[in-house]
Amino acid sequence: MRVKRQQRAAEDGYSSPLLPGVRASADAVRLADELAFANGRLLVLAGAEELPALYAGAQALASSDLEQATWICFLSAYLCPLEGPEPFAGIEAALLTERDELEDLSVIELGPRTSHDAARGVETLRAYRAWYGQAGSQAAAFTGDESWTPERRFERIFERLALPGFTRAARYELLLLLGSLGLYELRAGSLQFSSSRGAGSEDPATIAAKRVFAIGDPLLLERRAKALAEACSTPIGALEPALADWGLGVRATRGFSADVADEQTRRRAHDALGL
């Protein structure tokens, strides 16, 4: 049996209909901080201003080599950037090997939210190659049906990416990256709790959402998450990493500095949450 201790602040009478499971103002403040950081990161990714070099390179490649640009984003989501002065060192090391030849991740440094499980070896990489190989290319796989809306495309591709060893969080992060950088028309319309299945469904964001919203039903979780995002005028996609970092009590910066936090998002969250 494994016992997990979750970080909780002392209750001080705080309450908000948007956060029925939160009883401490310090916890609500932390969530507002994580929302500010998560949305600030998305704003930078979408605005192409001061982008970290790895993502700037992927965006620059999109018009000439969309396959490589997509591969860069996949490795970022799967391996996860490191914390520290060289956050992309592990991903850049993996990029030194051709996409179809990458078979050894044992010497690659992994970030705090990595999806890679050493016990699986390269099973996930092979499953990913087989997945997009059925469509003919990564571009075709992530485009799907041309008639889909960006939200529908996000939902359908998220479901299809349920590959062995590719966690829910990594799938969500990959689609956020591809959509925010403008590589594909992808936009999160929900947190995809109802689409998650299997052993990987109980990830940090899911567990945190159950704490915050005081409910376990996936449909009600989605409804309450959307209400929070709307009240804070924040894209629903920012909630996924924010909830995960809030629940774990440690932020994964994913190669961004603390300065990326959006102060307008923080103020809107404070107003909405009565802080």
C-alpha positions as CSV (number, residue, x, y, z in Angstrom):
1,M,0.0,0.0,0.0
2,R,1.3,3.4,-0.9
3,V,0.3,6.5,1.2
4,K,0.2,9.8,-0.5
5,R,0.2,13.1,1.5
6,Q,-1.4,16.0,-0.3
7,Q,-0.4,19.6,0.5
8,R,-3.2,21.5,2.2
9,A,-3.2,24.9,3.9
10,A,-4.9,25.5,7.2
11,E,-8.6,26.2,6.9
12,D,-9.5,29.8,7.6
13,G,-13.1,30.0,6.6
14,Y,-12.6,30.6,3.0
15,S,-15.3,29.5,0.6
16,S,-16.2,30.1,-3.1
17,P,-18.9,28.5,-5.2
18,L,-16.3,28.1,-7.9
19,L,-14.0,26.0,-5.6
20,P,-16.4,24.0,-3.4
21,G,-13.6,21.8,-2.2
22,V,-11.2,24.6,-1.1
23,R,-11.4,25.7,2.5
24,A,-8.3,27.8,2.8
25,S,-7.6,31.1,1.2
26,A,-3.9,30.2,0.8
27,D,-4.9,27.3,-1.4
28,A,-7.1,29.5,-3.5
29,V,-4.2,32.0,-3.9
30,R,-1.9,29.2,-5.0
31,L,-4.4,28.1,-7.6
32,A,-4.6,31.7,-8.9
33,D,-0.8,31.8,-9.1
34,E,-0.7,28.6,-11.1
35,L,-3.4,29.8,-13.4
36,A,-1.4,33.0,-14.0
37,F,1.7,31.0,-14.9
38,A,-0.1,28.5,-17.1
39,N,-2.0,31.1,-19.0
40,G,1.1,33.3,-19.4
41,R,2.9,30.3,-20.9
42,L,0.2,29.8,-23.4
43,L,0.1,33.5,-24.3
44,V,3.9,33.4,-25.0
45,L,3.5,30.3,-27.1
46,A,0.7,31.8,-29.1
47,G,2.3,35.2,-29.4
48,A,5.8,34.1,-30.5
49,E,7.4,36.7,-28.3
50,E,10.5,35.7,-26.4
51,L,9.8,32.0,-27.1
52,P,12.3,29.5,-25.6
53,A,14.7,28.5,-28.4
54,L,13.3,24.9,-28.7
55,Y,9.7,26.2,-29.4
56,A,10.9,29.0,-31.6
57,G,12.8,26.5,-33.7
58,A,9.7,24.2,-34.0
59,Q,7.6,27.2,-35.1
60,A,10.1,28.3,-37.6
61,L,10.3,24.8,-39.1
62,A,6.5,24.5,-39.5
63,S,6.4,25.9,-43.0
64,S,9.3,23.9,-44.4
65,D,9.4,20.7,-42.3
66,L,6.2,20.2,-40.4
67,E,7.1,16.6,-39.6
68,Q,10.3,17.7,-37.7
69,A,8.4,20.5,-36.0
70,T,5.8,18.1,-34.8
71,W,8.4,15.6,-33.6
72,I,10.1,18.4,-31.5
73,C,6.8,19.1,-29.8
74,F,6.1,15.4,-29.2
75,L,9.5,14.9,-27.6
76,S,8.9,18.0,-25.4
77,A,5.6,16.6,-24.2
78,Y,6.8,13.1,-23.8
79,L,10.2,13.7,-22.2
80,C,9.4,17.0,-20.5
81,P,11.8,19.9,-20.2
82,L,14.2,19.9,-17.2
83,E,14.3,22.3,-14.3
84,G,17.4,24.5,-14.3
85,P,19.6,26.5,-16.6
86,E,19.4,24.1,-19.6
87,P,15.8,22.9,-19.6
88,F,15.9,21.4,-23.1
89,A,19.2,19.5,-22.8
90,G,17.4,16.1,-22.7
91,I,15.1,16.8,-25.6
92,E,18.0,18.2,-27.7
93,A,20.0,15.1,-27.0
94,A,17.1,13.0,-28.3
95,L,16.8,15.2,-31.4
96,L,20.4,14.2,-32.4
97,T,19.0,10.8,-33.4
98,E,16.8,10.5,-36.5
99,R,13.1,10.1,-35.7
100,D,12.8,6.6,-36.9
101,E,16.0,5.5,-35.3
102,L,15.6,6.8,-31.7
103,E,15.6,3.6,-29.7
104,D,17.7,4.4,-26.6
105,L,16.4,6.8,-24.0
106,S,18.5,5.4,-21.1
107,V,21.0,8.3,-21.3
108,I,18.4,11.0,-21.8
109,E,17.7,13.4,-18.9
110,L,14.0,13.5,-18.1
111,G,11.9,16.3,-16.8
112,P,9.6,16.3,-13.8
113,R,6.4,15.6,-15.8
114,T,7.9,13.0,-18.1
115,S,5.6,10.4,-19.6
116,H,8.6,8.0,-20.2
117,D,8.7,4.8,-18.1
118,A,12.1,3.1,-18.3
119,A,10.4,-0.2,-17.7
120,R,8.6,0.2,-21.0
121,G,11.8,0.9,-23.0
122,V,10.9,2.4,-26.3
123,E,7.4,0.9,-26.5
124,T,5.7,4.3,-26.4
125,L,8.0,5.7,-29.2
126,R,7.1,2.7,-31.4
127,A,3.4,3.0,-30.6
128,Y,3.5,6.7,-31.6
129,R,5.3,5.9,-34.9
130,A,2.8,3.2,-35.7
131,W,-0.1,5.6,-34.8
132,Y,1.0,8.3,-37.2
133,G,2.2,5.7,-39.7
134,Q,-1.3,4.5,-40.2
135,A,-2.3,8.0,-41.3
136,G,0.8,8.4,-43.6
137,S,2.5,11.2,-41.6
138,Q,2.3,13.1,-38.4
139,A,0.7,16.0,-40.2
140,A,-2.1,13.8,-41.5
141,A,-2.6,12.2,-38.1
142,F,-2.9,15.5,-36.3
143,T,-5.0,17.1,-39.0
144,G,-7.6,14.4,-39.1
145,D,-10.8,15.4,-40.8
146,E,-10.5,18.8,-42.5
147,S,-14.1,19.6,-41.5
148,W,-13.4,19.4,-37.7
149,T,-13.5,22.5,-35.6
150,P,-10.3,23.1,-33.6
151,E,-12.1,22.0,-30.4
152,R,-13.4,18.8,-32.1
153,R,-9.9,18.1,-33.5
154,F,-8.4,18.4,-30.0
155,E,-11.0,16.0,-28.6
156,R,-10.7,13.4,-31.3
157,I,-6.9,13.4,-31.5
158,F,-6.7,13.3,-27.7
159,E,-8.8,10.1,-27.7
160,R,-6.7,8.6,-30.5
161,L,-3.4,9.3,-28.8
162,A,-4.2,6.9,-25.9
163,L,-1.1,5.0,-26.6
164,P,0.8,2.6,-24.2
165,G,2.9,4.7,-21.8
166,F,1.7,8.1,-23.2
167,T,0.0,9.6,-20.2
168,R,-3.1,11.8,-20.2
169,A,-1.0,14.8,-19.1
170,A,1.5,14.3,-21.9
171,R,-1.2,14.0,-24.5
172,Y,-2.8,17.2,-23.3
173,E,0.5,19.0,-23.3
174,L,1.3,17.9,-26.8
175,L,-1.9,19.2,-28.2
176,L,-1.6,22.4,-26.3
177,L,1.9,22.9,-27.8
178,L,0.8,22.1,-31.3
179,G,-2.2,24.3,-31.2
180,S,-0.6,27.3,-29.4
181,L,2.4,27.3,-31.7
182,G,0.1,27.3,-34.7
183,L,1.3,24.1,-36.2
184,Y,-2.3,22.7,-36.3
185,E,-5.8,24.0,-35.7
186,L,-6.2,22.6,-32.2
187,R,-7.9,24.3,-29.3
188,A,-8.9,22.7,-26.0
189,G,-12.7,22.8,-25.3
190,S,-12.5,20.8,-22.1
191,L,-10.1,19.0,-19.8
192,Q,-10.9,15.7,-21.4
193,F,-11.7,14.0,-18.1
194,S,-14.5,12.0,-19.7
195,S,-12.2,10.9,-22.5
196,S,-9.5,9.5,-20.2
197,R,-9.5,5.9,-19.5
198,G,-7.2,3.2,-18.2
199,A,-4.5,3.2,-15.5
200,G,-3.3,6.7,-16.5
201,S,-6.5,8.5,-15.9
202,E,-5.8,9.2,-12.2
203,D,-3.1,11.7,-13.0
204,P,-2.2,14.8,-10.9
205,A,-4.6,17.1,-12.7
206,T,-7.5,14.7,-12.3
207,I,-6.8,14.2,-8.6
208,A,-6.5,17.9,-8.0
209,A,-9.7,18.6,-9.9
210,K,-11.6,16.2,-7.6
211,R,-10.2,18.1,-4.6
212,V,-10.9,21.5,-5.9
213,F,-14.4,20.9,-7.2
214,A,-15.4,18.4,-4.5
215,I,-16.9,15.9,-7.0
216,G,-15.7,12.8,-8.8
217,D,-18.0,12.5,-11.8
218,P,-16.1,13.4,-15.0
219,L,-19.0,15.3,-16.5
220,L,-19.5,17.4,-13.4
221,L,-15.8,18.0,-13.1
222,E,-15.8,19.4,-16.7
223,R,-18.8,21.6,-15.9
224,R,-17.2,23.1,-12.9
225,A,-13.8,23.5,-14.6
226,K,-15.5,25.4,-17.4
227,A,-17.3,27.6,-14.9
228,L,-13.9,28.5,-13.3
229,A,-12.2,29.2,-16.6
230,E,-15.0,31.4,-17.7
231,A,-15.1,33.3,-14.4
232,C,-11.4,34.0,-14.7
233,S,-11.6,34.7,-18.5
234,T,-8.9,32.0,-18.9
235,P,-8.7,29.4,-21.7
236,I,-9.7,26.0,-20.4
237,G,-6.4,24.6,-21.6
238,A,-4.6,26.6,-18.9
239,L,-6.4,24.8,-16.2
240,E,-4.8,21.4,-16.9
241,P,-1.2,22.2,-16.0
242,A,-2.4,24.7,-13.3
243,L,-4.4,22.0,-11.5
244,A,-1.5,19.5,-11.8
245,D,1.0,21.9,-10.3
246,W,-1.4,23.0,-7.6
247,G,-2.1,19.5,-6.6
248,L,1.5,18.4,-6.5
249,G,2.6,21.6,-4.8
250,V,5.6,22.0,-7.2
251,R,5.5,23.8,-10.5
252,A,6.9,22.3,-13.6
253,T,8.2,25.4,-15.5
254,R,8.7,23.5,-18.8
255,G,11.5,25.8,-19.8
256,F,9.8,29.1,-18.9
257,S,10.8,31.6,-16.3
258,A,8.6,32.7,-13.4
259,D,8.3,36.1,-15.3
260,V,6.0,34.5,-17.8
261,A,3.1,34.6,-15.3
262,D,0.3,36.8,-16.6
263,E,-0.6,39.5,-14.0
264,Q,-4.0,40.2,-15.6
265,T,-4.9,36.5,-15.3
266,R,-3.9,36.6,-11.7
267,R,-6.0,39.7,-11.0
268,R,-9.1,38.2,-12.7
269,A,-8.6,35.0,-10.8
270,H,-8.4,36.9,-7.5
271,D,-11.6,38.8,-8.3
272,A,-13.5,35.7,-9.4
273,L,-12.4,33.8,-6.3
274,G,-13.0,36.6,-3.8
275,L,-9.4,36.9,-2.7
